[in-house]
Amino acid sequence: MGLYLSNISHSFDTHEVLKNVSADIPSGQILCLLGPSGCGKTTLLRIAAGLEKLQQGTVRISDEIVAEAHIHVPAEKRGVGLMFQDFALFPHLNVRDNVGFGLTGLSTKAANQRIDQLLERVNMLDQGDAFPHILSGGQQQRIALARALAPKPAVVLLDEPFSGLDQSMRIQIREETLGILKSSGVATLMVTHNPEEALFMADRMMVMGPGGEILQQGTPNEIYTEPADAYVAKFFGQANSVTGVVSGGKIETPLGSIDVPDCQDGCNVEAVIRPAALKLKTAGEFANDEGVPVDIISARSIERNTFVRFRIKDAGQDVPDFHCRHRGIFPENPESEVRALVRRKHIFIYHTDENT
């Protein structure tokens, strides 16, 4: 059971939007396809659903090939549950009728039992007679999920399912959605451009580049801690980037020397530095030769961290600003000198030429 995509390629006119994409999603697993807007994520989802005709490759659901060179099983016969970012609820139908829309093969009694079961699961049993326009965004999302699961599909496809919700509601709803999907045991493909959502929801992830190719796939922890290239490393938040030429196992940067192991002298490299790799210290906290002096541009506290933007003191215009995540409160206008230190953890080194 599950969804299996093999060597999917797709073009619109001369523009290739998917390049040889493959994915195995067995029952009970959630695969998140993460990538920038316009990279082809939704096209892949539509091909899996049968809403876009396959051009090259194979789509298999459980043991049945539903799309191949001369095969195209219509969307309504694939046993797939769909949930789009705008939820696409029928405005003229109440909640119960929306959820039960796809239950055409059941008796009235069986359909009502299934509707009750799902509405109870999404905590909306008392809203059965309501119409979509009076529901909140979170309630609409719950109903859209219940409708997708109503026919007991083998596969559920989610297209940016939380993008229309505010931040506090998004956190709550994605937790509820994760629990419902895992308890249902379906194979789930979710596309998103939000790294935080992918890290939270996924059993496995695939990161797609802007050219429609898969750059890396693995568990969320593998991709976050061992990004395959600079693009993947930068995708998870506001990373800093410096370049240099290796000399004596180091590169010299505006932040000071950075160790570059396993690289020959003369090799051009890029160091991607996550905000957590930079530490700020004020006078009295650092030794005289420790770190580099900086000017604070902004400091914004969110929960237990302060996100600080700074520039190297007296740096030229070609030196970029840097971003740091400081644990605890950090003043926006410190009264004493501030220095920035680089910690090797959360730094990723990539070759930018063929001299390896």
C-alpha contacts under 8 A as a table, 3 or more apart, distances in Angstrom:
res1	aa1	res2	aa2	distance
1	M	26	P	6.05
1	M	27	S	5.57
1	M	61	I	6.98
1	M	62	S	3.99
1	M	63	D	7.00
1	M	154	A	6.99
1	M	187	A	7.98
2	G	24	D	7.78
2	G	25	I	5.60
2	G	26	P	4.24
2	G	27	S	4.75
2	G	61	I	5.70
2	G	62	S	4.92
2	G	154	A	6.28
2	G	155	V	6.35
2	G	186	V	7.38
2	G	187	A	5.22
3	L	24	D	6.23
3	L	25	I	5.10
3	L	26	P	6.33
3	L	27	S	7.95
3	L	59	V	7.55
3	L	60	R	5.97
3	L	61	I	4.69
3	L	62	S	6.29
3	L	155	V	6.56
3	L	187	A	6.57
4	Y	22	S	7.63
4	Y	23	A	5.84
4	Y	24	D	4.58
4	Y	25	I	6.07
4	Y	26	P	7.89
4	Y	59	V	5.93
4	Y	60	R	5.04
4	Y	61	I	6.29
4	Y	62	S	7.74
5	L	8	I	6.78
5	L	21	V	7.34
5	L	22	S	4.98
5	L	23	A	5.02
5	L	24	D	6.36
5	L	48	A	7.70
5	L	57	G	7.64
5	L	58	T	5.94
5	L	59	V	4.81
5	L	60	R	6.45
6	S	20	N	7.70
6	S	21	V	6.58
6	S	22	S	4.39
6	S	23	A	6.58
6	S	57	G	5.56
6	S	58	T	5.09
6	S	59	V	6.49
7	N	19	K	7.80
7	N	20	N	4.29
7	N	21	V	4.99
7	N	22	S	5.12
7	N	56	Q	7.20
7	N	57	G	4.74
7	N	58	T	6.80
8	I	18	L	6.81
8	I	19	K	6.66
8	I	20	N	4.83
8	I	21	V	4.77
8	I	22	S	6.38
8	I	54	L	7.91
8	I	55	Q	7.82
8	I	56	Q	5.55
8	I	57	G	4.46
8	I	58	T	6.71
9	S	16	E	7.63
9	S	17	V	7.56
9	S	18	L	4.75
9	S	19	K	4.70
9	S	20	N	4.96
9	S	21	V	6.60
9	S	55	Q	6.76
9	S	56	Q	5.27
9	S	57	G	6.62
10	H	16	E	5.90
10	H	17	V	5.80
10	H	18	L	4.98
10	H	19	K	6.95
10	H	54	L	7.39
10	H	55	Q	5.82
10	H	56	Q	6.65
11	S	14	T	6.35
11	S	15	H	5.31
11	S	16	E	4.05
11	S	17	V	5.44
11	S	18	L	6.92
11	S	55	Q	7.97
12	F	15	H	5.21
12	F	16	E	6.41
12	F	17	V	7.20
13	D	16	E	7.99
16	E	19	K	7.08
16	E	211	G	7.73
16	E	212	G	7.47
17	V	39	C	6.63
17	V	40	G	5.30
17	V	43	T	7.99
17	V	211	G	6.44
17	V	212	G	4.97
18	L	21	V	6.70
18	L	40	G	6.03
18	L	44	L	7.51
18	L	211	G	7.39
18	L	212	G	4.34
18	L	213	E	6.18
19	K	211	G	7.87
19	K	212	G	5.61
19	K	213	E	5.02
19	K	214	I	7.84
20	N	57	G	7.84
20	N	213	E	7.05
21	V	213	E	6.73
21	V	214	I	6.51
25	I	29	Q	6.11
25	I	30	I	7.22
25	I	31	L	6.59
25	I	187	A	5.88
25	I	188	T	7.14
25	I	189	L	7.54
26	P	29	Q	5.78
26	P	187	A	5.63
27	S	154	A	7.37
27	S	155	V	7.84
27	S	185	G	5.90
27	S	186	V	5.02
27	S	187	A	4.25
27	S	188	T	7.89
28	G	181	L	7.84
28	G	182	K	6.08
28	G	184	S	7.54
28	G	185	G	4.10
28	G	186	V	4.92
28	G	187	A	5.15
28	G	188	T	7.52
29	Q	182	K	7.61
29	Q	185	G	7.60
29	Q	186	V	7.15
29	Q	187	A	5.26
29	Q	188	T	6.24
29	Q	203	D	6.17
29	Q	204	R	7.82
30	I	187	A	6.25
30	I	188	T	4.66
30	I	189	L	6.07
30	I	190	M	7.33
30	I	201	M	7.14
30	I	202	A	5.27
30	I	203	D	5.30
30	I	204	R	6.61
31	L	188	T	6.15
31	L	189	L	5.06
31	L	190	M	6.27
31	L	202	A	5.46
31	L	203	D	6.06
31	L	204	R	4.93
31	L	205	M	5.50
31	L	206	M	7.50
32	C	189	L	5.98
32	C	190	M	4.78
32	C	191	V	5.68
32	C	192	T	7.15
32	C	198	A	5.67
32	C	201	M	7.32
32	C	202	A	5.42
32	C	203	D	7.88
32	C	204	R	6.50
32	C	205	M	4.82
32	C	206	M	6.37
33	L	41	K	6.82
33	L	189	L	7.29
33	L	190	M	6.11
33	L	191	V	4.67
33	L	192	T	6.33
33	L	198	A	7.70
33	L	205	M	5.92
33	L	206	M	4.93
33	L	207	V	6.07
33	L	208	M	7.03
34	L	41	K	7.70
34	L	191	V	6.08
34	L	192	T	5.25
34	L	193	H	5.40
34	L	194	N	7.14
34	L	195	P	6.86
34	L	198	A	6.75
34	L	205	M	7.08
34	L	206	M	6.04
34	L	207	V	4.81
34	L	208	M	6.04
35	G	39	C	6.51
35	G	41	K	7.10
35	G	192	T	6.73
35	G	193	H	5.04
35	G	194	N	8.00
35	G	207	V	5.70
35	G	208	M	4.83
35	G	209	G	6.20
35	G	210	P	7.32
36	P	39	C	5.82
36	P	193	H	5.29
36	P	208	M	7.69
36	P	209	G	7.29
36	P	210	P	6.46
37	S	40	G	7.97
37	S	193	H	6.45
38	G	41	K	7.44
38	G	210	P	7.23
39	C	208	M	7.04
39	C	209	G	6.54
39	C	210	P	4.63
39	C	211	G	6.11
39	C	212	G	5.26
40	G	43	T	5.13
40	G	44	L	6.37
40	G	212	G	5.59
41	K	44	L	5.33
41	K	45	L	6.49
41	K	191	V	6.10
41	K	192	T	7.83
41	K	208	M	7.71
41	K	212	G	7.89
42	T	45	L	4.94
42	T	46	R	6.10
42	T	159	D	6.71
42	T	191	V	6.87
43	T	46	R	5.06
43	T	47	I	6.18
43	T	52	E	7.32
44	L	47	I	5.09
44	L	48	A	6.28
45	L	48	A	5.09
45	L	49	A	6.20
45	L	157	L	6.79
45	L	159	D	7.55
45	L	189	L	7.64
45	L	191	V	7.60
46	R	49	A	4.96
46	R	50	G	6.06
46	R	51	L	4.98
46	R	52	E	5.30
47	I	50	G	5.14
47	I	51	L	5.98
47	I	52	E	4.71
47	I	53	K	6.16
47	I	54	L	5.97
48	A	51	L	7.76
48	A	59	V	6.48
49	A	52	E	7.60
49	A	75	A	5.67
49	A	78	R	7.37
49	A	80	V	6.56
49	A	82	L	7.72
49	A	157	L	7.51
50	G	53	K	6.39
50	G	67	A	7.86
50	G	72	H	7.43
50	G	73	V	6.97
50	G	74	P	5.78
50	G	75	A	4.43
50	G	78	R	7.66
51	L	74	P	7.81
51	L	75	A	6.12
53	K	67	A	7.99
53	K	72	H	7.12
54	L	57	G	7.28
54	L	58	T	7.92
54	L	67	A	6.38
54	L	68	E	6.76
54	L	69	A	7.57
54	L	72	H	7.67
55	Q	68	E	7.93
55	Q	69	A	7.09
56	Q	68	E	7.13
56	Q	69	A	6.70
57	G	68	E	6.10
57	G	69	A	7.36
58	T	65	I	7.17
58	T	66	V	7.87
58	T	67	A	5.64
58	T	68	E	4.77
58	T	69	A	7.77
59	V	65	I	5.94
59	V	66	V	5.72
59	V	67	A	4.95
59	V	68	E	6.63
60	R	63	D	6.70
60	R	64	E	5.51
60	R	65	I	4.26
60	R	66	V	5.53
60	R	67	A	6.99
61	I	64	E	5.45
61	I	65	I	6.44
61	I	66	V	6.71
61	I	78	R	7.58
61	I	154	A	7.68
61	I	155	V	7.74
62	S	154	A	7.71
65	I	68	E	7.15
65	I	71	I	7.84
66	V	71	I	6.55
66	V	72	H	5.87
66	V	73	V	5.02
66	V	78	R	7.07
67	A	70	H	7.66
67	A	71	I	4.97
67	A	72	H	4.69
67	A	73	V	6.37
68	E	71	I	4.89
68	E	72	H	6.77
73	V	77	K	6.50
73	V	78	R	6.62
74	P	77	K	5.51
74	P	78	R	6.67
75	A	78	R	5.43
75	A	79	G	7.88
75	A	80	V	7.52
76	E	79	G	6.91
76	E	80	V	7.71
79	G	151	P	7.81
79	G	152	K	7.96
79	G	153	P	4.94
79	G	154	A	6.15
79	G	155	V	6.98
80	V	148	A	7.95
80	V	153	P	5.19
80	V	154	A	6.35
80	V	155	V	4.96
80	V	156	V	5.69
80	V	157	L	7.25
81	G	147	R	7.89
81	G	148	A	4.30
81	G	149	L	6.07
81	G	151	P	7.82
81	G	153	P	5.77
81	G	155	V	6.19
81	G	156	V	4.49
81	G	157	L	6.14
82	L	148	A	5.45
82	L	156	V	5.89
82	L	157	L	4.98
82	L	158	L	6.18
83	M	87	F	6.00
83	M	88	A	7.82
83	M	144	A	6.22
83	M	145	L	6.49
83	M	148	A	6.34
83	M	156	V	7.79
83	M	157	L	6.29
83	M	158	L	4.93
83	M	159	D	6.32
83	M	161	P	6.84
84	F	87	F	5.00
84	F	88	A	6.66
84	F	158	L	6.06
84	F	159	D	4.84
84	F	160	E	6.79
84	F	161	P	6.10
85	Q	88	A	8.00
85	Q	158	L	7.80
85	Q	159	D	5.57
85	Q	160	E	5.04
85	Q	161	P	4.65
85	Q	162	F	6.79
85	Q	163	S	6.46
85	Q	164	G	6.74
86	D	161	P	7.84
86	D	164	G	7.05
87	F	140	Q	6.89
87	F	141	Q	6.25
87	F	144	A	5.59
87	F	161	P	7.69
88	A	144	A	7.58
89	L	98	N	6.70
89	L	132	P	6.84
89	L	140	Q	7.68
89	L	144	A	6.65
90	F	93	L	5.56
90	F	98	N	6.45
90	F	132	P	7.52
91	P	94	N	7.57
91	P	131	F	6.73
91	P	132	P	5.80
91	P	133	H	6.90
92	H	131	F	7.34
93	L	96	R	7.89
93	L	97	D	5.59
93	L	98	N	5.85
93	L	131	F	6.42
93	L	132	P	7.81
94	N	97	D	5.37
94	N	98	N	6.12
94	N	128	G	6.79
94	N	129	D	5.47
94	N	130	A	5.34
94	N	131	F	4.35
94	N	132	P	6.74
95	V	98	N	5.13
95	V	99	V	6.26
95	V	127	Q	6.81
95	V	128	G	4.87
95	V	129	D	5.95
95	V	130	A	5.74
95	V	131	F	5.95
95	V	132	P	6.89
95	V	143	I	6.93
96	R	99	V	5.27
96	R	100	G	6.09
96	R	115	I	6.59
96	R	128	G	4.92
96	R	129	D	6.60
97	D	100	G	4.99
97	D	101	F	5.79
98	N	101	F	5.26
98	N	143	I	7.67
98	N	147	R	6.50
99	V	102	G	7.52
99	V	115	I	6.35
99	V	143	I	6.66
99	V	144	A	7.49
99	V	146	A	6.01
99	V	147	R	4.09
99	V	148	A	7.82
99	V	150	A	6.54
100	G	103	L	5.32
100	G	111	A	6.77
100	G	112	N	7.82
100	G	115	I	6.14
100	G	147	R	6.72
100	G	150	A	6.81
101	F	104	T	7.24
101	F	147	R	7.40
102	G	147	R	7.60
102	G	150	A	7.11
102	G	151	P	6.23
103	L	106	L	5.92
103	L	111	A	6.27
103	L	150	A	7.03
103	L	151	P	5.89
106	L	109	K	7.93
106	L	110	A	5.84
106	L	111	A	5.58
107	S	110	A	5.20
107	S	111	A	5.98
108	T	111	A	5.11
108	T	112	N	6.07
109	K	112	N	5.22
109	K	113	Q	6.25
110	A	113	Q	5.08
110	A	114	R	6.23
111	A	114	R	5.10
111	A	115	I	6.15
112	N	115	I	5.01
112	N	116	D	6.08
113	Q	116	D	5.14
113	Q	117	Q	6.12
114	R	117	Q	5.04
114	R	118	L	6.27
114	R	150	A	6.93
115	I	118	L	5.25
115	I	119	L	6.06
115	I	150	A	7.14
116	D	119	L	5.19
116	D	120	E	6.02
116	D	125	L	6.60
117	Q	120	E	5.30
117	Q	121	R	6.26
118	L	121	R	4.88
118	L	122	V	6.30
118	L	146	A	5.70
118	L	149	L	7.97
118	L	150	A	7.05
119	L	122	V	5.23
119	L	123	N	5.93
119	L	124	M	4.90
119	L	125	L	4.67
119	L	128	G	7.79
119	L	143	I	7.64
119	L	146	A	6.84
120	E	123	N	4.86
120	E	124	M	5.95
120	E	125	L	5.04
121	R	124	M	7.73
121	R	180	I	7.49
122	V	125	L	7.90
122	V	142	R	5.85
122	V	143	I	7.51
122	V	146	A	6.99
122	V	176	E	7.85
122	V	180	I	7.85
124	M	127	Q	5.37
124	M	128	G	7.09
124	M	139	Q	7.63
124	M	142	R	7.78
124	M	143	I	7.78
125	L	128	G	5.91
127	Q	130	A	5.38
130	A	134	I	7.07
130	A	135	L	7.61
131	F	134	I	6.04
131	F	135	L	7.14
132	P	135	L	5.34
132	P	140	Q	6.56
135	L	138	G	7.94
135	L	139	Q	5.70
135	L	140	Q	6.04
136	S	139	Q	5.14
136	S	140	Q	6.20
137	G	140	Q	5.11
137	G	141	Q	6.20
137	G	164	G	7.27
137	G	165	L	6.16
138	G	141	Q	5.07
138	G	142	R	6.37
138	G	165	L	6.80
138	G	169	M	6.52
138	G	170	R	7.84
138	G	173	I	6.60
139	Q	142	R	5.10
139	Q	143	I	6.35
140	Q	143	I	5.13
140	Q	144	A	6.14
141	Q	144	A	5.07
141	Q	145	L	6.23
141	Q	161	P	7.65
141	Q	173	I	7.94
142	R	145	L	5.17
142	R	146	A	6.20
142	R	173	I	7.87
142	R	177	T	7.91
143	I	146	A	4.96
143	I	147	R	6.10
144	A	147	R	5.12
144	A	148	A	6.24
145	L	148	A	5.07
145	L	149	L	6.30
145	L	177	T	7.79
146	A	149	L	5.19
146	A	150	A	5.92
147	R	150	A	5.10
147	R	151	P	7.93
148	A	151	P	7.31
148	A	153	P	7.82
148	A	156	V	7.05
149	L	152	K	5.38
149	L	153	P	6.29
149	L	156	V	7.52
150	A	153	P	7.70
153	P	156	V	6.80
153	P	186	V	7.14
154	A	186	V	5.46
154	A	187	A	6.38
155	V	186	V	5.54
155	V	187	A	4.78
155	V	188	T	5.76
155	V	189	L	7.80
156	V	186	V	6.67
156	V	187	A	6.27
156	V	188	T	4.80
156	V	189	L	6.46
157	L	188	T	5.85
157	L	189	L	4.97
157	L	190	M	5.86
158	L	161	P	5.83
158	L	188	T	7.55
158	L	189	L	6.25
158	L	190	M	4.51
158	L	191	V	6.33
159	D	190	M	5.97
159	D	191	V	5.20
159	D	192	T	6.83
160	E	163	S	5.66
160	E	190	M	7.20
160	E	191	V	5.75
160	E	192	T	4.93
160	E	193	H	7.61
161	P	164	G	7.57
162	F	165	L	5.65
162	F	170	R	5.91
162	F	173	I	7.77
162	F	174	R	7.16
163	S	170	R	7.91
165	L	169	M	6.05
165	L	170	R	5.38
166	D	169	M	5.46
166	D	170	R	5.84
167	Q	170	R	5.02
167	Q	171	I	6.46
168	S	171	I	5.52
168	S	172	Q	6.67
169	M	172	Q	5.20
169	M	173	I	5.98
170	R	173	I	5.23
170	R	174	R	5.98
171	I	174	R	5.51
171	I	175	E	6.41
172	Q	175	E	5.38
172	Q	176	E	6.44
173	I	176	E	5.03
173	I	177	T	5.98
174	R	177	T	4.88
174	R	178	L	5.98
174	R	197	E	7.96
174	R	201	M	7.61
175	E	178	L	5.21
175	E	179	G	6.36
176	E	179	G	5.23
176	E	180	I	6.27
177	T	180	I	5.14
177	T	181	L	6.07
178	L	181	L	5.27
178	L	182	K	6.10
178	L	201	M	6.34
179	G	182	K	5.31
179	G	183	S	6.12
180	I	183	S	5.21
180	I	184	S	6.12
181	L	184	S	5.15
181	L	185	G	6.50
181	L	186	V	6.65
181	L	188	T	7.70
182	K	185	G	5.40
182	K	186	V	7.31
192	T	195	P	7.69
192	T	197	E	7.55
192	T	198	A	6.96
194	N	197	E	5.49
194	N	198	A	6.46
195	P	198	A	5.08
195	P	199	L	6.09
195	P	235	F	7.29
195	P	236	F	5.82
195	P	237	G	7.78
196	E	199	L	5.21
196	E	200	F	6.22
196	E	236	F	7.83
197	E	200	F	5.13
197	E	201	M	5.98
198	A	201	M	5.27
198	A	202	A	5.58
198	A	205	M	7.19
198	A	220	P	7.74
199	L	202	A	5.87
199	L	205	M	7.97
199	L	220	P	5.44
199	L	221	N	7.95
202	A	205	M	6.10
202	A	219	T	7.70
202	A	220	P	6.76
203	D	219	T	6.19
203	D	220	P	7.07
204	R	217	Q	7.29
204	R	218	G	5.48
204	R	219	T	4.43
204	R	220	P	6.10
205	M	217	Q	5.49
205	M	218	G	5.58
205	M	219	T	5.86
205	M	220	P	5.97
205	M	223	I	7.77
206	M	214	I	6.61
206	M	215	L	7.53
206	M	216	Q	5.79
206	M	217	Q	4.21
206	M	218	G	6.73
207	V	214	I	5.83
207	V	215	L	5.65
207	V	216	Q	5.40
207	V	217	Q	6.29
207	V	232	V	7.16
208	M	211	G	7.91
208	M	212	G	6.10
208	M	213	E	5.58
208	M	214	I	4.46
208	M	215	L	5.63
208	M	216	Q	7.47
209	G	212	G	5.63
209	G	213	E	5.57
209	G	214	I	6.27
209	G	215	L	6.12
209	G	231	Y	7.89
210	P	213	E	7.53
214	I	217	Q	7.43
215	L	228	A	7.38
215	L	229	D	7.99
215	L	232	V	7.45
216	Q	223	I	7.25
216	Q	227	P	7.70
216	Q	228	A	6.37
216	Q	232	V	7.79
217	Q	223	I	7.02
218	G	222	E	6.02
218	G	223	I	6.17
219	T	222	E	5.17
219	T	223	I	6.34
220	P	223	I	5.33
220	P	224	Y	6.07
221	N	224	Y	5.20
221	N	225	T	5.93
222	E	225	T	5.45
222	E	226	E	5.51
222	E	227	P	7.48
223	I	226	E	5.29
223	I	227	P	5.05
223	I	228	A	7.50
224	Y	227	P	5.92
224	Y	233	A	7.37
224	Y	236	F	7.44
225	T	346	H	7.92
227	P	230	A	7.41
227	P	232	V	5.61
227	P	233	A	5.20
227	P	348	F	7.93
228	A	232	V	6.50
228	A	233	A	7.47
229	D	232	V	5.54
229	D	233	A	6.33
229	D	350	Y	6.58
230	A	233	A	4.98
230	A	234	K	6.08
230	A	270	E	7.73
230	A	272	V	6.60
230	A	348	F	7.73
230	A	349	I	7.98
230	A	350	Y	6.51
231	Y	234	K	5.28
231	Y	235	F	6.25
232	V	235	F	5.15
232	V	236	F	7.32
233	A	236	F	6.27
233	A	239	A	7.77
233	A	272	V	6.91
233	A	348	F	7.47
234	K	237	G	6.48
234	K	238	Q	6.85
234	K	239	A	5.37
234	K	240	N	7.97
234	K	272	V	7.05
235	F	238	Q	7.78
236	F	239	A	7.59
237	G	274	R	7.91
238	Q	274	R	7.21
238	Q	275	P	7.20
238	Q	323	H	7.27
239	A	272	V	6.50
239	A	273	I	5.73
239	A	274	R	4.60
239	A	275	P	6.10
239	A	323	H	7.30
240	N	272	V	5.75
240	N	273	I	4.88
240	N	274	R	6.05
240	N	275	P	7.05
240	N	322	F	6.07
240	N	323	H	6.65
241	S	270	E	6.83
241	S	271	A	5.71
241	S	272	V	4.60
241	S	273	I	5.95
242	V	253	T	6.76
242	V	270	E	5.78
242	V	271	A	5.34
242	V	272	V	6.72
242	V	273	I	7.95
243	T	251	I	7.94
243	T	253	T	7.36
243	T	268	N	7.35
243	T	269	V	5.72
243	T	270	E	4.35
243	T	271	A	6.06
244	G	251	I	5.36
244	G	252	E	6.45
244	G	253	T	6.91
244	G	268	N	5.88
244	G	269	V	5.73
244	G	270	E	6.65
245	V	251	I	5.76
245	V	252	E	7.77
245	V	265	D	7.40
245	V	266	G	5.54
245	V	267	C	5.53
245	V	268	N	4.62
245	V	269	V	6.36
246	V	249	G	5.99
246	V	250	K	5.35
246	V	251	I	4.97
246	V	260	V	7.15
246	V	263	C	7.01
246	V	264	Q	6.78
246	V	265	D	4.85
246	V	266	G	5.25
246	V	267	C	5.31
246	V	268	N	6.49
246	V	269	V	7.32
247	S	250	K	5.43
247	S	251	I	6.27
247	S	264	Q	7.79
247	S	265	D	4.76
247	S	266	G	6.41
248	G	265	D	6.37
249	G	259	D	5.98
249	G	260	V	5.23
249	G	261	P	5.89
249	G	262	D	7.58
249	G	263	C	6.68
249	G	264	Q	7.40
249	G	265	D	6.96
250	K	257	S	6.23
250	K	258	I	5.43
250	K	259	D	4.43
250	K	260	V	5.02
250	K	261	P	7.72
251	I	257	S	5.67
251	I	258	I	5.47
251	I	259	D	6.70
251	I	260	V	6.87
252	E	255	L	7.98
252	E	256	G	5.84
252	E	257	S	4.62
252	E	258	I	6.56
253	T	256	G	5.07
253	T	257	S	6.00
253	T	258	I	7.32
254	P	312	I	7.03
254	P	315	A	7.97
254	P	319	V	7.37
255	L	291	G	7.43
255	L	292	V	6.27
255	L	312	I	7.62
255	L	340	A	7.28
255	L	341	L	7.23
255	L	342	V	7.03
256	G	291	G	7.21
256	G	292	V	7.00
256	G	342	V	7.88
258	I	342	V	7.78
258	I	344	R	7.77
259	D	344	R	7.78
260	V	263	C	6.39
260	V	349	I	7.08
263	C	267	C	6.61
263	C	356	T	6.36
264	Q	267	C	5.75
264	Q	355	N	7.84
264	Q	356	T	6.55
266	G	355	N	7.85
267	C	351	H	7.32
267	C	353	D	7.27
267	C	355	N	5.57
267	C	356	T	6.50
268	N	351	H	6.07
268	N	352	T	5.55
268	N	353	D	6.03
268	N	355	N	7.55
269	V	349	I	6.63
269	V	350	Y	5.46
269	V	351	H	4.39
269	V	352	T	5.12
269	V	353	D	7.51
270	E	349	I	5.81
270	E	350	Y	5.25
270	E	351	H	6.35
270	E	352	T	6.46
271	A	347	I	6.54
271	A	348	F	5.62
271	A	349	I	4.61
271	A	350	Y	6.47
272	V	347	I	5.70
272	V	348	F	5.16
272	V	349	I	6.45
273	I	277	A	6.23
273	I	278	L	7.85
273	I	346	H	6.28
273	I	347	I	4.61
273	I	348	F	6.61
274	R	277	A	5.53
274	R	278	L	7.59
274	R	324	C	7.79
274	R	346	H	5.62
274	R	347	I	6.39
275	P	278	L	5.72
275	P	323	H	5.54
275	P	324	C	4.12
275	P	325	R	5.07
276	A	279	K	7.42
276	A	324	C	6.21
276	A	325	R	5.22
276	A	326	H	7.36
276	A	346	H	6.68
277	A	324	C	7.56
277	A	342	V	5.89
277	A	343	R	5.07
277	A	344	R	6.77
277	A	345	K	6.01
277	A	346	H	5.25
277	A	347	I	6.62
278	L	323	H	7.99
278	L	324	C	5.54
278	L	325	R	7.25
278	L	340	A	6.52
278	L	341	L	5.70
278	L	342	V	4.88
278	L	343	R	6.22
279	K	324	C	7.05
279	K	325	R	7.78
279	K	326	H	6.74
279	K	340	A	5.62
279	K	341	L	5.14
279	K	342	V	6.46
279	K	343	R	7.42
280	L	324	C	7.96
280	L	326	H	7.17
280	L	338	V	6.62
280	L	339	R	5.66
280	L	340	A	4.64
280	L	341	L	6.39
281	K	285	E	5.70
281	K	286	F	6.29
281	K	338	V	5.62
281	K	339	R	5.39
281	K	340	A	6.53
281	K	341	L	7.92
282	T	285	E	5.63
282	T	286	F	6.98
282	T	334	P	7.99
282	T	336	S	6.28
282	T	337	E	5.69
282	T	338	V	4.49
282	T	339	R	6.42
283	A	286	F	6.40
283	A	336	S	5.78
283	A	337	E	5.50
283	A	338	V	6.54
284	G	287	A	7.79
286	F	290	E	6.00
286	F	291	G	7.96
286	F	339	R	7.83
287	A	290	E	5.18
290	E	339	R	7.66
290	E	341	L	7.29
291	G	339	R	5.48
291	G	340	A	5.15
291	G	341	L	4.56
291	G	342	V	7.55
292	V	312	I	7.22
292	V	339	R	5.07
292	V	340	A	5.40
292	V	341	L	6.86
293	P	312	I	6.32
293	P	313	K	5.63
293	P	337	E	7.06
293	P	338	V	5.82
293	P	339	R	4.34
293	P	340	A	6.53
294	V	310	F	6.44
294	V	311	R	5.61
294	V	312	I	4.43
294	V	313	K	4.59
294	V	337	E	7.80
294	V	338	V	5.79
294	V	339	R	5.55
294	V	340	A	6.63
295	D	310	F	5.59
295	D	311	R	5.45
295	D	312	I	6.32
295	D	313	K	5.65
295	D	338	V	7.15
296	I	299	A	7.48
296	I	308	V	7.27
296	I	309	R	6.32
296	I	310	F	4.46
296	I	311	R	6.69
296	I	332	E	6.50
296	I	333	N	7.12
297	I	308	V	7.50
297	I	309	R	5.43
297	I	310	F	5.02
297	I	311	R	7.14
297	I	332	E	7.36
298	S	308	V	5.67
298	S	309	R	5.24
298	S	310	F	7.00
298	S	332	E	5.68
299	A	306	T	6.21
299	A	307	F	5.64
299	A	308	V	4.36
299	A	309	R	6.48
299	A	330	F	6.77
299	A	331	P	6.65
299	A	332	E	4.89
300	R	306	T	5.33
300	R	307	F	5.25
300	R	308	V	6.50
300	R	332	E	7.89
301	S	304	R	7.31
301	S	305	N	5.70
301	S	306	T	4.00
301	S	307	F	6.20
301	S	328	G	7.93
301	S	329	I	6.53
301	S	330	F	7.83
302	I	305	N	5.49
302	I	306	T	6.00
302	I	307	F	7.54
304	R	327	R	6.27
304	R	328	G	5.26
304	R	329	I	7.56
305	N	325	R	6.47
305	N	326	H	5.60
305	N	327	R	4.54
305	N	328	G	4.93
305	N	329	I	6.64
306	T	325	R	5.83
306	T	326	H	5.06
306	T	327	R	6.30
306	T	328	G	6.18
306	T	329	I	5.72
306	T	330	F	6.14
307	F	323	H	7.12
307	F	324	C	5.83
307	F	325	R	4.70
307	F	326	H	6.24
308	V	323	H	5.70
308	V	324	C	5.10
308	V	325	R	6.25
308	V	326	H	7.10
308	V	330	F	7.91
309	R	321	D	6.81
309	R	322	F	5.70
309	R	323	H	4.56
309	R	324	C	6.37
310	F	321	D	5.71
310	F	322	F	5.40
310	F	323	H	6.44
310	F	324	C	7.94
311	R	315	A	7.43
311	R	320	P	7.14
311	R	321	D	4.68
311	R	322	F	6.05
312	I	315	A	5.37
312	I	319	V	7.89
312	I	321	D	7.44
315	A	319	V	6.23
316	G	319	V	5.67
317	Q	320	P	7.48
326	H	329	I	7.39
326	H	330	F	6.97
331	P	334	P	5.37
334	P	337	E	7.43
334	P	338	V	7.62
343	R	346	H	7.60
343	R	347	I	7.78
344	R	347	I	5.69
351	H	354	E	7.32
351	H	355	N	7.89
351	H	356	T	7.12
353	D	356	T	7.62
